[in-house]
Amino acid sequence: MPEEILENDTPTNEGDQDTNLGNEPDETVEEETVKKEAYENQKVRAEKAEKEIKDLKAKLSENGEPKTPKSDGKKESSEPDYAKLAFLKSEGVTHPDDQKVVQDEAVRLKLPLTDVLQMDHIKGKLKNNNDQREAESGMPKGKGKSGQSSQQDVDYWLAKGETPEDLDLAEKVINARLKKENDSGMFSDELYKG
């Protein structure tokens, strides 16, 4: 068997190795030209596809999707987005707490502010916040006070124990004091200190 050459054996000398096994013809110049043209066509198609992808990404970012900045190791600015704040003010969302609610929801849902403002749960939240602020602004300040009296009020001057400079109001205050003293009867509100 050593004299027989098997098909799977590799020749020992490089010269013995024949690249053309006899059944494949040499590649012609025409075939080389066809391969180069195919390569060039493929290259042109790839460049065209890359350009289309780039254009579509740019168009998508213009239509409401915010561009994601490439992270170059730079920190994000702590400045608020004044354009978003101005838009929210123009839509009637003026309180900073309400603006934060809307912006947080937009970030969470990855939606533009216009879409978030149309959502029922956001509208309800903003209305509840507004109602709460209105209710708190109508509440009296301080402990146990049912309301605040102004300087044009007779009760204010009675509690203060003075007479106002306005003659009409001073007359009302004096009359109220006289009535209070007459209504009190024979017992004094003050203790006898003797």
C-alpha positions in Angstrom: 0.0 0.0 0.0 2.9 2.4 0.3 3.1 2.7 -3.5 -0.5 3.6 -3.9 -1.4 7.2 -3.5 -4.5 7.8 -1.7 -6.7 10.7 -2.5 -6.8 12.0 1.1 -3.0 11.9 1.5 -1.2 15.2 1.1 1.8 15.4 -1.2 5.2 15.8 0.4 6.6 18.3 -2.0 4.9 21.6 -2.8 5.6 21.2 -6.5 3.7 17.9 -6.5 0.5 19.8 -5.4 -1.6 20.7 -8.4 -4.0 23.6 -7.8 -5.9 22.8 -10.9 -7.2 19.3 -10.6 -7.9 19.1 -14.3 -11.7 19.5 -14.2 -11.7 23.3 -13.3 -10.6 25.7 -16.0 -8.4 28.7 -15.2 -10.2 31.8 -14.1 -10.5 34.2 -17.0 -10.3 37.9 -17.1 -14.0 38.1 -17.8 -14.9 36.2 -14.5 -12.6 38.5 -12.6 -14.4 41.5 -14.0 -17.8 40.1 -13.0 -16.6 39.5 -9.4 -15.3 43.0 -9.2 -18.6 44.4 -10.4 -20.5 42.3 -7.9 -18.3 43.6 -5.2 -18.8 47.2 -6.2 -22.6 46.7 -6.5 -22.6 45.2 -3.0 -20.6 48.1 -1.6 -22.9 50.7 -3.2 -26.0 48.9 -1.7 -24.4 48.8 1.7 -23.6 52.5 1.6 -27.1 53.4 0.5 -28.6 51.3 3.3 -26.4 53.0 5.9 -27.5 56.4 4.6 -31.2 55.5 4.7 -30.8 54.3 8.3 -29.1 57.5 9.3 -31.8 59.6 7.6 -34.6 57.6 9.4 -32.9 58.0 12.8 -32.7 61.8 12.2 -36.3 61.9 11.1 -37.4 59.9 14.1 -35.6 62.2 16.5 -37.3 65.2 14.9 -40.8 63.7 15.4 -40.8 63.6 19.1 -38.3 61.0 20.3 -35.6 62.9 22.1 -32.1 62.2 20.8 -30.1 60.3 23.3 -26.8 62.0 23.9 -23.8 59.8 23.5 -22.1 59.4 26.9 -18.7 60.9 26.6 -18.2 60.8 30.3 -19.8 64.2 30.7 -22.3 64.9 33.5 -25.8 65.9 32.6 -26.6 69.5 33.3 -28.4 70.3 36.5 -30.2 73.1 34.6 -33.9 72.5 34.0 -35.2 72.2 30.5 -36.6 75.7 30.0 -38.3 74.8 26.7 -40.3 72.1 28.5 -41.1 74.4 31.4 -42.3 77.1 29.0 -44.5 74.6 27.1 -46.0 73.4 30.4 -46.8 77.0 31.4 -48.4 77.6 28.1 -50.6 74.6 28.7 -51.7 76.0 32.1 -49.4 73.8 34.3 -47.7 76.6 36.3 -47.0 75.1 39.7 -43.5 73.6 40.0 -44.9 70.4 41.7 -47.3 69.9 38.8 -44.6 70.4 36.3 -42.4 67.8 38.0 -45.3 65.3 38.0 -45.8 65.7 34.3 -42.1 65.6 33.4 -41.5 62.5 35.6 -44.4 60.7 34.0 -43.1 61.6 30.5 -39.6 60.2 31.4 -41.2 57.1 33.0 -43.4 56.4 30.0 -40.9 57.7 27.4 -43.5 59.8 25.8 -43.6 63.5 24.8 -45.2 66.0 27.1 -48.1 66.6 24.7 -49.2 62.9 25.0 -48.7 62.8 28.8 -50.9 65.9 29.3 -53.8 64.2 27.4 -53.8 61.2 29.8 -56.7 61.0 32.2 -54.7 60.0 35.3 -52.4 63.0 34.8 -55.4 65.4 34.3 -56.9 64.0 37.5 -53.7 64.3 39.5 -53.2 67.9 38.3 -56.8 68.8 39.3 -56.5 67.2 42.7 -53.2 69.1 43.3 -54.9 72.3 42.3 -57.9 71.7 44.5 -55.7 70.9 47.4 -53.7 74.1 47.0 -56.9 76.1 46.8 -58.3 74.5 49.9 -55.1 75.1 51.8 -55.0 78.8 50.8 -58.5 79.2 52.2 -57.7 77.7 55.5 -57.0 80.1 58.4 -53.4 80.5 59.5 -52.5 79.7 63.1 -54.1 77.6 65.8 -57.7 77.9 66.7 -58.5 81.0 64.6 -61.7 80.7 62.7 -60.6 83.5 60.4 -58.6 86.6 60.2 -60.1 90.0 60.8 -58.8 93.0 58.9 -58.1 96.5 60.3 -61.5 97.6 58.8 -63.3 95.2 61.1 -64.9 96.2 64.4 -63.9 93.0 66.1 -60.3 93.6 65.3 -60.3 96.9 67.2 -62.3 95.5 70.1 -59.8 92.7 70.5 -56.9 95.1 70.2 -58.4 97.5 72.8 -57.7 100.6 70.8 -59.7 103.0 68.7 -58.9 103.4 65.0 -58.2 106.8 63.4 -61.0 106.4 60.9 -64.0 108.4 62.4 -66.7 106.2 61.1 -65.0 103.0 62.2 -64.1 104.6 65.5 -67.7 105.4 66.2 -68.7 101.8 65.4 -66.0 100.5 67.8 -67.1 102.8 70.6 -70.7 101.8 70.2 -69.7 98.1 70.2 -67.8 98.6 73.5 -70.7 100.4 75.1 -73.1 97.7 74.1 -70.7 95.0 75.4 -70.4 96.8 78.8 -74.2 97.3 79.1 -74.8 93.6 78.2 -72.3 92.3 80.7 -74.6 93.3 83.6 -73.5 94.1 87.1 -70.6 91.6 87.2 -67.3 92.7 85.9 -65.0 90.6 83.7 -62.0 91.9 85.6 -61.1 90.6 89.1 -61.1 93.0 92.0 -57.6 93.8 93.0 -57.6 95.5 96.3 
